[in-house]
Amino acid sequence: MTTTGAEPGLPDLDLSRAVWKKNNYSGGNGSCVEVADLGEQLAVRDSKDKAGPKLVFARAAWLAFLEDVRVANSLAAPRARA
């Protein structure tokens, strides 16, 4: 983040007071992302590079992405043999 809180390419988006959260299941291997709830949007950043670039998604797009991940994980999960 810049010292002013303004993000390059996002002229009106100030992430200086964003509250970043990491999933409880992320473990300690450093392969994590953090998400900040901005109301109608969500910002995502690499937990290892807090000052690096952030991706911003519309809330509906982020929720659709999470649902697709849940579905893909459920399809990939090993099934018990009957």
KAGIUR-V175289 format. One record per residue. N is the residue number from 1. RES is the residue in one letter. SS is DSSP state (H for helix, E for strand, - for the rest). PSI is psi in degrees with one decimal (999 if undefined). D_LAST is the distance of its C-alpha to the last C-alpha in whole Angstrom. Layout:
n={N/N}
res={RES/RES}
ss={SS/SS}
psi={PSI/PSI}
d_last={D_LAST/D_LAST}
This chain:
n={1/2/3/4/5/6/7/8/9/10/11/12/13/14/15/16/17/18/19/20/21/22/23/24/25/26/27/28/29/30/31/32/33/34/35/36/37/38/39/40/41/42/43/44/45/46/47/48/49/50/51/52/53/54/55/56/57/58/59/60/61/62/63/64/65/66/67/68/69/70/71/72/73/74/75/76/77/78/79/80/81/82}
res={M/T/T/T/G/A/E/P/G/L/P/D/L/D/L/S/R/A/V/W/K/K/N/N/Y/S/G/G/N/G/S/C/V/E/V/A/D/L/G/E/Q/L/A/V/R/D/S/K/D/K/A/G/P/K/L/V/F/A/R/A/A/W/L/A/F/L/E/D/V/R/V/A/N/S/L/A/A/P/R/A/R/A}
ss={-/-/-/-/-/E/E/-/-/E/E/E/E/E/-/-/-/-/-/E/E/E/-/-/-/-/-/-/-/-/-/-/E/E/E/E/E/-/-/-/E/E/E/E/E/E/-/-/-/-/-/-/-/E/E/E/E/E/H/H/H/H/H/H/H/H/H/H/H/H/H/H/H/H/H/H/-/-/-/-/-/-}
psi={147.4/165.7/-23.6/-15.2/-11.1/138.0/135.2/135.1/-10.7/79.7/-31.9/11.0/116.2/112.8/12.5/-26.3/14.1/141.9/111.1/134.2/142.5/144.1/140.4/-24.1/9.7/-22.1/-169.1/21.6/-1.4/2.7/61.6/156.8/157.0/146.7/138.3/128.9/117.2/18.7/-104.5/-8.3/163.1/138.4/145.0/137.0/161.7/126.5/-22.1/-14.9/67.1/-27.7/-4.7/-167.4/152.0/146.0/138.2/129.7/149.1/144.3/-45.4/-39.2/-41.3/-44.6/-37.0/-41.2/-47.5/-40.4/-41.7/-39.2/-44.3/-44.6/-46.3/-41.1/-38.0/-33.5/-30.2/-14.0/138.6/139.1/141.4/142.6/138.5/999}
d_last={53/57/59/60/56/56/54/55/54/53/57/56/53/54/51/53/52/48/46/43/40/37/34/33/30/32/33/36/36/38/36/36/38/39/40/43/43/46/45/45/44/42/43/41/42/41/42/43/46/47/50/49/48/46/44/44/42/42/40/38/37/36/34/32/32/30/28/27/26/24/22/22/21/18/17/18/15/12/9/6/4/0}
